[in-house]
Amino acid sequence: MTRFRTAMTAVLCLCAGASAQPAETTDPADAGVASGPARASVAGSMEVAAHLWGVIGRYRFAATADLVRVTLVRPGGRSDMHSMEVRCVPGANGMARIELGELTIEARRGFLRAVHRRDPTTFFGEAVIPAGAPDSQPNPAGVLRSTLPPLPIPHLSLAFDAAEVDWCPLVEGLVWERAERLDDGTRDGVRLEGRTDLGKASLEMAGARVRRFEADLEPSGETRVIVECEGARAERS
C-alpha cells in the first residue's frame, strides 16, 4: 500500500505539473474563468439552508457525475490546474470513481482498484482495512482518503459522509457568514461567503449542485484553491 500511495501521489503531482501555467499567466479570476456571476440580493438564512440541504440531498441520495477543474493559484498570479471526472453512487453498496488522466481509480466499501485506461490489463486492486479495526470496512470516501493525498473536492463528503460536509480537506474552521442570490439565469443560484482558519472562502450552488468553491490557503490570500464543477456528459445526456 505504501508503494501504491507513493505512486498515486506522483501521478497527481505529475498531472498538476503538466497543466501548470506559465509564469505570466494571470489569475484565473481575471483570465476568463468565471469568478462568480453578478450578485442580485441578499438571501435569507432559511433559503440558504434549503439550498444546502438540496445540494446535500442531491449528492447523498442519487448518482452524480461531474467534470471538476481544480486550480491552485500561487503568489505572483501563477497557477497549476488539473481536471478530473468524479462519479459517485451513494449508499451501502456505493462507489466512487475518479478519472484522472490515463488512470481510473475506483473505490468501493473496503476495496480500491486502479486501472490504466489505455491498457485495462494493467491494474491494481487491494482491500483497505483501517488500522486497529480489522473488521471495519470504510466507505468509498474513506478508502480514497486512506490511499490518496487530500483531494480538494467536496463530492466525496457530500455523497458518503453522514455527518457534517467537509467542503475542502485543505482548510479547517470553515464558517459561512453571509449569502446572496445570484443573477445567473438559473433562478436558484446562491453564493455563500465565509471564513476559515486561513482566510476567506466562497461556495456557489445552482440546480442542487456545487458549481464553484474557492478558499484561501494562506492568510495573505495569494495562495488559494479554486474548484469548478459541471455535470459530466454522460449525466447530461
C-alpha positions as a Python dict, from the first residue, in 0.01 Angstrom:
ca = {
    (1, 'M'): (0, 0, 0),
    (2, 'T'): (290, 238, 72),
    (3, 'R'): (424, 193, -279),
    (4, 'F'): (79, 246, -426),
    (5, 'R'): (22, 564, -223),
    (6, 'T'): (358, 695, -339),
    (7, 'A'): (266, 617, -699),
    (8, 'M'): (-68, 794, -667),
    (9, 'T'): (99, 1099, -515),
    (10, 'A'): (342, 1109, -805),
    (11, 'V'): (58, 1080, -1057),
    (12, 'L'): (-134, 1368, -900),
    (13, 'C'): (175, 1588, -882),
    (14, 'L'): (267, 1500, -1240),
    (15, 'C'): (-80, 1587, -1367),
    (16, 'A'): (-76, 1918, -1183),
    (17, 'G'): (273, 1997, -1309),
    (18, 'A'): (187, 1906, -1667),
    (19, 'S'): (-103, 2152, -1657),
    (20, 'A'): (95, 2431, -1490),
    (21, 'Q'): (51, 2769, -1650),
    (22, 'P'): (350, 2988, -1749),
    (23, 'A'): (477, 3249, -1506),
    (24, 'E'): (299, 3531, -1688),
    (25, 'T'): (-37, 3358, -1662),
    (26, 'T'): (-290, 3581, -1494),
    (27, 'D'): (-510, 3490, -1204),
    (28, 'P'): (-795, 3263, -1326),
    (29, 'A'): (-1038, 3516, -1185),
    (30, 'D'): (-903, 3768, -1440),
    (31, 'A'): (-849, 3531, -1732),
    (32, 'G'): (-1199, 3435, -1836),
    (33, 'V'): (-1257, 3173, -1565),
    (34, 'A'): (-1582, 3272, -1404),
    (35, 'S'): (-1525, 3418, -1059),
    (36, 'G'): (-1895, 3430, -988),
    (37, 'P'): (-2197, 3580, -1166),
    (38, 'A'): (-2328, 3921, -1068),
    (39, 'R'): (-2496, 3915, -730),
    (40, 'A'): (-2859, 4018, -712),
    (41, 'S'): (-2975, 4034, -349),
    (42, 'V'): (-2909, 3902, -3),
    (43, 'A'): (-3054, 3557, 62),
    (44, 'G'): (-3229, 3470, 385),
    (45, 'S'): (-3095, 3206, 624),
    (46, 'M'): (-3388, 2972, 555),
    (47, 'E'): (-3324, 3000, 182),
    (48, 'V'): (-2956, 2922, 232),
    (49, 'A'): (-3040, 2622, 448),
    (50, 'A'): (-3283, 2497, 184),
    (51, 'H'): (-3016, 2521, -86),
    (52, 'L'): (-2755, 2349, 131),
    (53, 'W'): (-2989, 2061, 209),
    (54, 'G'): (-3088, 2043, -155),
    (55, 'V'): (-2724, 2006, -258),
    (56, 'I'): (-2652, 1751, 15),
    (57, 'G'): (-2961, 1550, -76),
    (58, 'R'): (-2875, 1555, -447),
    (59, 'Y'): (-2532, 1400, -389),
    (60, 'R'): (-2625, 1175, -97),
    (61, 'F'): (-2929, 1007, -248),
    (62, 'A'): (-2861, 1000, -623),
    (63, 'A'): (-2574, 909, -853),
    (64, 'T'): (-2377, 1206, -983),
    (65, 'A'): (-2105, 1264, -1241),
    (66, 'D'): (-1911, 1589, -1253),
    (67, 'L'): (-1627, 1730, -1455),
    (68, 'V'): (-1409, 1901, -1197),
    (69, 'R'): (-1130, 2150, -1257),
    (70, 'V'): (-901, 2222, -963),
    (71, 'T'): (-677, 2529, -985),
    (72, 'L'): (-408, 2617, -735),
    (73, 'V'): (-329, 2988, -755),
    (74, 'R'): (21, 3077, -637),
    (75, 'P'): (181, 3409, -540),
    (76, 'G'): (251, 3627, -840),
    (77, 'G'): (-51, 3502, -1036),
    (78, 'R'): (96, 3166, -1139),
    (79, 'S'): (-145, 2874, -1134),
    (80, 'D'): (-143, 2496, -1160),
    (81, 'M'): (-455, 2327, -1291),
    (82, 'H'): (-573, 1974, -1348),
    (83, 'S'): (-909, 1825, -1440),
    (84, 'M'): (-1079, 1503, -1339),
    (85, 'E'): (-1414, 1334, -1371),
    (86, 'V'): (-1574, 1237, -1042),
    (87, 'R'): (-1859, 986, -1028),
    (88, 'C'): (-2031, 893, -704),
    (89, 'V'): (-2301, 634, -636),
    (90, 'P'): (-2406, 671, -271),
    (91, 'G'): (-2547, 401, -48),
    (92, 'A'): (-2433, 90, 136),
    (93, 'N'): (-2305, -66, -186),
    (94, 'G'): (-2194, 264, -332),
    (95, 'M'): (-1896, 352, -547),
    (96, 'A'): (-1668, 648, -611),
    (97, 'R'): (-1472, 670, -935),
    (98, 'I'): (-1212, 930, -1029),
    (99, 'E'): (-1079, 951, -1383),
    (100, 'L'): (-755, 1145, -1380),
    (101, 'G'): (-553, 1149, -1699),
    (102, 'E'): (-494, 788, -1805),
    (103, 'L'): (-573, 650, -1462),
    (104, 'T'): (-914, 538, -1335),
    (105, 'I'): (-941, 495, -959),
    (106, 'E'): (-1248, 318, -826),
    (107, 'A'): (-1334, 277, -460),
    (108, 'R'): (-1600, 58, -308),
    (109, 'R'): (-1661, -31, 53),
    (110, 'G'): (-1329, -163, 183),
    (111, 'F'): (-1169, -202, -160),
    (112, 'L'): (-968, 5, -405),
    (113, 'R'): (-896, -61, -771),
    (114, 'A'): (-685, 143, -1013),
    (115, 'V'): (-679, 77, -1387),
    (116, 'H'): (-477, 222, -1672),
    (117, 'R'): (-737, 344, -1922),
    (118, 'R'): (-531, 261, -2230),
    (119, 'D'): (-436, -83, -2103),
    (120, 'P'): (-707, -235, -1879),
    (121, 'T'): (-482, -535, -1816),
    (122, 'T'): (-262, -302, -1610),
    (123, 'F'): (-443, -261, -1281),
    (124, 'F'): (-403, -271, -907),
    (125, 'G'): (-656, -387, -651),
    (126, 'E'): (-636, -415, -275),
    (127, 'A'): (-858, -442, 29),
    (128, 'V'): (-836, -137, 254),
    (129, 'I'): (-856, -218, 624),
    (130, 'P'): (-830, 61, 882),
    (131, 'A'): (-551, 24, 1136),
    (132, 'G'): (-682, -112, 1463),
    (133, 'A'): (-1020, -203, 1313),
    (134, 'P'): (-975, -524, 1112),
    (135, 'D'): (-1349, -591, 1099),
    (136, 'S'): (-1435, -245, 969),
    (137, 'Q'): (-1481, -164, 602),
    (138, 'P'): (-1455, 207, 520),
    (139, 'N'): (-1698, 357, 271),
    (140, 'P'): (-1566, 469, -69),
    (141, 'A'): (-1472, 813, 61),
    (142, 'G'): (-1280, 656, 349),
    (143, 'V'): (-1100, 423, 109),
    (144, 'L'): (-982, 713, -106),
    (145, 'R'): (-883, 924, 195),
    (146, 'S'): (-669, 645, 334),
    (147, 'T'): (-497, 590, 0),
    (148, 'L'): (-463, 919, -186),
    (149, 'P'): (-333, 1262, -90),
    (150, 'P'): (-614, 1500, 16),
    (151, 'L'): (-835, 1585, -281),
    (152, 'P'): (-974, 1941, -253),
    (153, 'I'): (-1321, 1846, -377),
    (154, 'P'): (-1648, 1825, -179),
    (155, 'H'): (-1807, 1541, -379),
    (156, 'L'): (-1682, 1253, -165),
    (157, 'S'): (-1800, 1408, 159),
    (158, 'L'): (-2135, 1509, 8),
    (159, 'A'): (-2202, 1156, -116),
    (160, 'F'): (-2072, 945, 171),
    (161, 'D'): (-2027, 1139, 496),
    (162, 'A'): (-2320, 1103, 732),
    (163, 'A'): (-2204, 1393, 948),
    (164, 'E'): (-2109, 1750, 853),
    (165, 'V'): (-1987, 1808, 498),
    (166, 'D'): (-1612, 1859, 457),
    (167, 'W'): (-1616, 2110, 171),
    (168, 'C'): (-1237, 2104, 133),
    (169, 'P'): (-988, 1893, 333),
    (170, 'L'): (-718, 2156, 278),
    (171, 'V'): (-886, 2410, 510),
    (172, 'E'): (-1028, 2398, 861),
    (173, 'G'): (-1265, 2604, 1070),
    (174, 'L'): (-1498, 2695, 782),
    (175, 'V'): (-1790, 2914, 890),
    (176, 'W'): (-2039, 3061, 643),
    (177, 'E'): (-2114, 3424, 726),
    (178, 'R'): (-2337, 3562, 452),
    (179, 'A'): (-2530, 3457, 143),
    (180, 'E'): (-2652, 3621, -175),
    (181, 'R'): (-2872, 3512, -462),
    (182, 'L'): (-2701, 3513, -799),
    (183, 'D'): (-2835, 3663, -1117),
    (184, 'D'): (-2704, 3378, -1331),
    (185, 'G'): (-3012, 3272, -1525),
    (186, 'T'): (-3075, 2962, -1312),
    (187, 'R'): (-3327, 3127, -1075),
    (188, 'D'): (-3183, 2933, -783),
    (189, 'G'): (-2817, 3032, -780),
    (190, 'V'): (-2677, 3114, -435),
    (191, 'R'): (-2331, 3226, -328),
    (192, 'L'): (-2211, 3173, 29),
    (193, 'E'): (-1919, 3368, 170),
    (194, 'G'): (-1732, 3273, 484),
    (195, 'R'): (-1401, 3238, 659),
    (196, 'T'): (-1165, 2958, 757),
    (197, 'D'): (-863, 2941, 985),
    (198, 'L'): (-656, 3056, 683),
    (199, 'G'): (-870, 3327, 523),
    (200, 'K'): (-1176, 3369, 301),
    (201, 'A'): (-1392, 3103, 137),
    (202, 'S'): (-1688, 3104, -101),
    (203, 'L'): (-1930, 2847, -239),
    (204, 'E'): (-2162, 2878, -538),
    (205, 'M'): (-2457, 2642, -585),
    (206, 'A'): (-2723, 2613, -853),
    (207, 'G'): (-2964, 2341, -956),
    (208, 'A'): (-2888, 2149, -634),
    (209, 'R'): (-2526, 2113, -746),
    (210, 'V'): (-2193, 2259, -644),
    (211, 'R'): (-2070, 2493, -916),
    (212, 'R'): (-1766, 2659, -762),
    (213, 'F'): (-1571, 2652, -436),
    (214, 'E'): (-1281, 2884, -355),
    (215, 'A'): (-1070, 2916, -41),
    (216, 'D'): (-751, 3087, 71),
    (217, 'L'): (-467, 2853, 165),
    (218, 'E'): (-271, 3122, 347),
    (219, 'P'): (-376, 3439, 532),
    (220, 'S'): (-241, 3671, 262),
    (221, 'G'): (-482, 3522, 7),
    (222, 'E'): (-205, 3494, -252),
    (223, 'T'): (-229, 3116, -246),
    (224, 'R'): (-575, 2968, -286),
    (225, 'V'): (-762, 2676, -436),
    (226, 'I'): (-1047, 2705, -686),
    (227, 'V'): (-1276, 2410, -764),
    (228, 'E'): (-1511, 2445, -1062),
    (229, 'C'): (-1773, 2181, -1144),
    (230, 'E'): (-2015, 2099, -1421),
    (231, 'G'): (-2226, 1794, -1497),
    (232, 'A'): (-2039, 1528, -1694),
    (233, 'R'): (-2156, 1450, -2047),
    (234, 'A'): (-2278, 1103, -1950),
    (235, 'E'): (-2510, 1253, -1690),
    (236, 'R'): (-2625, 1543, -1905),
    (237, 'S'): (-2725, 1306, -2181),
}
